[in-house]
């Protein structure tokens, strides 16, 4: 499969598209064997790593799991709870009993209003995809400064790989949510560097060698 050789141009595939001869290769995520040969089962870039062929999706949705650290955005407020947009197919509930403050019934909006961002954890996900979040825990809080950026879910592993270097170069506190949102807090130039780097990952993270290029630009202080 010459189109999977190191340094070759990335191949974009669509569901149902034949990906050619895969003899001797393991089939990973996004690839399936049928009577008519091996096909892609999702839209994305065809890749190979250590003898396994797989598809890196272009757009992957966040599917919440209990214990996930998330950056949520308050979308609505009721007397005793907040509704959070968690960048997934369903909103989450944050009851006042799981807030970090003592909240009187009917006073929720005075503590946190629509449009404000929070660091929270997914406490429960039931079989109907109902989500309950908590802000009771170390480091969980309302976000009142800095910048909230977004990165493609499929590129979160790369973000975490370069996170240490990015924190040093930007001189910022950077917290990566499992839902594809990233909180960056620091000086204006540092925030700019971090956000530009995150944007670059979302645009070019599927390309072979992207990680090495990003590390080089981070070390050089340019994004």
C-alpha positions as CSV (number, residue, x, y, z in Angstrom):
1,X,0.0,0.0,0.0
2,X,2.3,2.7,-1.3
3,X,-0.1,5.5,-0.3
4,X,0.5,4.7,3.3
5,X,4.3,4.9,3.1
6,X,5.9,7.4,5.5
7,X,6.0,10.8,3.9
8,X,3.2,10.1,1.4
9,X,0.3,12.4,1.0
10,X,-2.6,11.6,3.3
11,X,-5.5,9.8,1.7
12,X,-9.0,11.0,2.5
13,X,-11.5,8.1,2.4
14,X,-15.3,8.0,2.8
15,X,-17.5,5.3,4.3
16,X,-17.8,2.3,1.9
17,X,-14.7,3.2,-0.1
18,X,-12.3,0.4,-1.0
19,X,-8.9,0.9,0.5
20,X,-7.0,-1.7,-1.6
21,X,-4.9,-4.7,-0.7
22,X,-4.4,-5.0,3.1
23,X,-2.8,-8.5,3.0
24,X,-0.7,-9.0,6.1
25,X,-2.0,-5.9,7.9
26,X,-4.2,-5.6,11.0
27,X,-7.4,-3.7,10.6
28,X,-8.0,-1.0,13.2
29,X,-10.7,1.6,13.9
30,X,-12.7,2.8,10.9
31,X,-11.7,-0.1,8.6
32,X,-13.6,-3.3,8.0
33,X,-13.2,-6.5,5.9
34,X,-16.2,-7.4,3.6
35,X,-16.9,-10.0,0.9
36,X,-15.8,-7.3,-1.6
37,X,-12.6,-6.4,0.1
38,X,-11.4,-4.0,2.8
39,X,-13.4,-0.8,3.1
40,X,-13.4,2.4,5.2
41,X,-16.3,2.8,7.6
42,X,-15.9,6.4,8.4
43,X,-14.9,9.7,6.8
44,X,-11.3,10.6,7.6
45,X,-7.6,10.1,6.8
46,X,-6.2,6.6,6.1
47,X,-3.1,5.8,8.2
48,X,-0.9,3.0,9.1
49,X,1.1,2.5,12.3
50,X,3.0,-0.7,13.3
51,X,1.3,-2.8,10.8
52,X,-2.3,-1.6,11.7
53,X,-4.4,0.3,9.2
54,X,-7.0,2.7,10.6
55,X,-8.9,5.9,9.8
56,X,-8.4,9.1,11.7
57,X,-11.9,10.7,11.6
58,X,-12.2,14.3,10.4
59,X,-15.0,15.1,12.9
60,X,-15.4,13.0,16.0
61,X,-18.2,13.8,18.5
62,X,-17.5,13.9,22.2
63,X,-19.2,11.1,24.0
64,X,-19.2,11.7,27.8
65,X,-18.0,9.2,30.3
66,X,-18.1,9.2,34.1
67,X,-15.1,10.9,35.5
68,X,-14.3,13.1,32.4
69,X,-12.9,16.5,33.1
70,X,-14.8,19.0,31.0
71,X,-15.0,22.7,30.2
72,X,-18.7,23.5,30.1
73,X,-20.6,26.6,29.1
74,X,-23.8,27.6,31.0
75,X,-26.6,27.5,28.5
76,X,-29.6,27.9,30.8
77,X,-30.4,28.5,34.4
78,X,-33.3,27.3,36.6
79,X,-34.1,27.8,40.2
80,X,-32.0,24.9,41.4
81,X,-29.7,23.9,38.6
82,X,-27.7,24.9,35.6
83,X,-27.7,23.4,32.1
84,X,-24.2,23.0,30.6
85,X,-23.2,22.8,27.0
86,X,-20.4,20.2,27.1
87,X,-19.6,20.1,23.4
88,X,-21.5,16.9,22.9
89,X,-24.9,15.7,21.6
90,X,-26.6,16.3,24.9
91,X,-26.5,19.0,27.6
92,X,-25.5,18.2,31.2
93,X,-27.2,19.1,34.4
94,X,-25.3,20.7,37.3
95,X,-27.6,20.7,40.4
96,X,-27.0,23.3,43.0
97,X,-26.2,20.5,45.5
98,X,-23.1,19.7,43.4
99,X,-21.9,23.4,43.0
100,X,-18.9,24.6,45.0
101,X,-21.0,27.2,46.8
102,X,-23.9,27.1,49.2
103,X,-26.8,28.0,46.9
104,X,-30.3,29.0,48.1
105,X,-33.2,27.8,46.0
106,X,-33.9,30.4,43.3
107,X,-30.5,32.0,43.7
108,X,-28.6,30.0,41.1
109,X,-28.4,32.8,38.5
110,X,-26.6,35.0,41.0
111,X,-23.8,32.5,41.3
112,X,-23.4,31.6,37.6
113,X,-25.2,33.0,34.6
114,X,-25.7,32.0,30.9
115,X,-22.5,32.2,28.9
116,X,-20.1,31.6,31.8
117,X,-17.6,28.8,31.6
118,X,-16.8,26.2,34.2
119,X,-14.4,23.4,35.0
120,X,-16.4,20.4,36.0
121,X,-16.4,16.6,36.0
122,X,-19.0,14.2,34.6
123,X,-20.4,12.4,37.6
124,X,-23.0,10.2,35.9
125,X,-24.1,9.2,32.5
126,X,-27.2,6.9,32.3
127,X,-28.4,4.6,29.6
128,X,-30.6,7.5,28.1
129,X,-27.5,9.7,27.8
130,X,-28.6,12.0,30.7
131,X,-25.5,13.7,32.1
132,X,-25.0,15.0,35.6
133,X,-21.9,17.1,36.3
134,X,-20.2,18.2,39.6
135,X,-18.0,21.1,40.5
136,X,-17.1,19.6,43.9
137,X,-13.5,18.5,43.6
138,X,-9.9,19.7,43.5
139,X,-9.4,22.4,40.9
140,X,-13.1,22.5,39.7
141,X,-14.3,26.1,39.5
142,X,-16.0,28.8,37.5
143,X,-13.7,30.2,34.9
144,X,-13.5,34.0,35.3
145,X,-10.3,34.8,33.4
146,X,-8.2,33.5,30.5
147,X,-9.5,32.1,27.3
148,X,-11.4,28.9,26.3
149,X,-10.3,27.4,23.1
150,X,-11.5,24.4,21.2
151,X,-9.6,21.5,19.5
152,X,-10.9,18.5,17.5
153,X,-11.7,15.5,19.7
154,X,-9.5,13.2,17.5
155,X,-6.5,15.4,18.1
156,X,-6.7,15.5,21.9
157,X,-3.9,12.9,22.2
158,X,-1.5,15.2,20.3
159,X,-2.5,18.2,22.5
160,X,-1.6,16.2,25.6
161,X,1.7,15.0,24.1
162,X,2.9,18.5,23.5
163,X,1.2,20.1,26.6
164,X,4.4,20.3,28.7
165,X,6.4,22.1,26.1
166,X,3.4,24.4,25.3
167,X,3.0,25.4,28.9
168,X,6.7,26.3,29.2
169,X,6.8,28.3,25.9
170,X,3.5,30.1,26.6
171,X,4.1,30.6,30.3
172,X,0.5,29.8,30.8
173,X,-1.7,27.5,32.9
174,X,-3.4,25.2,30.4
175,X,-6.1,22.7,31.3
176,X,-7.3,20.3,28.6
177,X,-10.9,19.1,28.9
178,X,-11.8,15.6,27.7
179,X,-14.6,17.3,25.7
180,X,-12.3,19.2,23.3
181,X,-12.2,22.5,25.1
182,X,-9.0,23.9,26.6
183,X,-8.7,26.6,29.2
184,X,-5.6,28.9,28.8
185,X,-4.8,31.4,31.5
186,X,-1.8,33.8,31.4
187,X,-0.4,36.8,29.6
188,X,-1.8,38.0,26.3
189,X,1.2,36.9,24.2
190,X,1.3,33.5,25.9
191,X,-2.4,32.9,25.4
192,X,-2.0,33.9,21.7
193,X,0.8,31.4,21.2
194,X,-1.2,28.6,22.9
195,X,-4.4,29.3,21.0
196,X,-2.6,29.5,17.7
197,X,-0.9,26.2,18.4
198,X,-4.2,24.5,19.2
199,X,-5.8,25.9,16.0
200,X,-2.8,24.5,14.0
201,X,-3.4,21.1,15.6
202,X,-7.0,21.0,14.6
203,X,-6.1,22.0,11.0
204,X,-3.0,19.9,10.4
205,X,-2.9,17.2,13.2
206,X,-3.8,14.4,10.7
207,X,-0.6,15.0,8.6
208,X,2.5,12.8,9.3
209,X,5.2,14.8,11.0
210,X,2.8,17.5,12.3
211,X,3.7,16.8,15.9
212,X,7.4,17.3,15.2
213,X,6.7,20.6,13.4
214,X,4.5,21.9,16.2
215,X,7.2,21.0,18.8
216,X,9.8,22.9,16.7
217,X,7.6,26.0,16.4
218,X,6.7,25.9,20.1
219,X,10.4,25.7,21.2
220,X,11.1,28.7,18.8
221,X,8.3,30.6,20.4
222,X,6.4,31.0,17.1
223,X,2.9,29.6,16.4
